[in-house]
């Protein structure tokens, strides 16, 4: 069963505007972590932002913020004031497991973001 | 402070051959995870090593095996290569085995199987 779902294969946004990338997840664990990564065409995977399952506040990191809705199992990434350099592939990921038994990180299929000048 | 390093950068093999990929974790990190990323897809978790033991494994056949050394570096071995093994192989490191720790990724090894 799909554990991470990103329903937007591609998104366009005008430079300087905000954009929301959607992500839903499925897990029966109570303790898990949610991550967003950016992958430019160079292939490097860049960590953007993290949300823990027990965090009550939505995570923010500079221009990146999460709209975390635990009951709906969704964690949408909001990028404010888009820049041309934001054009890349964006992956939502979930880490589940146990601190003694190790953990797995499951990635979604990704959303390709195009920022227009 | 060196980040995660991987070698080689690119590799070309033929079907049936064996390959070994290497990863050195970020300084201070002791946990290494390996991922396979086929073209146009998200990374798929292969396995995770901590304290020189495989702690978690994804849905990959036994042809995929690994090792972690006392200095925390790791190897990924793939036997009997198939065309479908062509992918970007990413290594990620973190500190301790925890759901809350950020993973840092290496630049990847691009494997092409002919």
Interface residues (C-beta under 8 A of the other chain):
Chain A: X4 X31 X32 X33 X35 X37 X42 X43 X44 X45 X46 X47 X50 X52 X91 X93 X95 X96 X97 X99 X100 X101 X102 X103 X104 X105 X106 X107 X108 X109 X110
Chain B: X31 X33 X35 X41 X42 X43 X44 X45 X48 X50 X55 X56 X58 X88 X90 X92 X96 X97 X98 X99 X100 X102 X103 X104 X105 X107 X108 X110
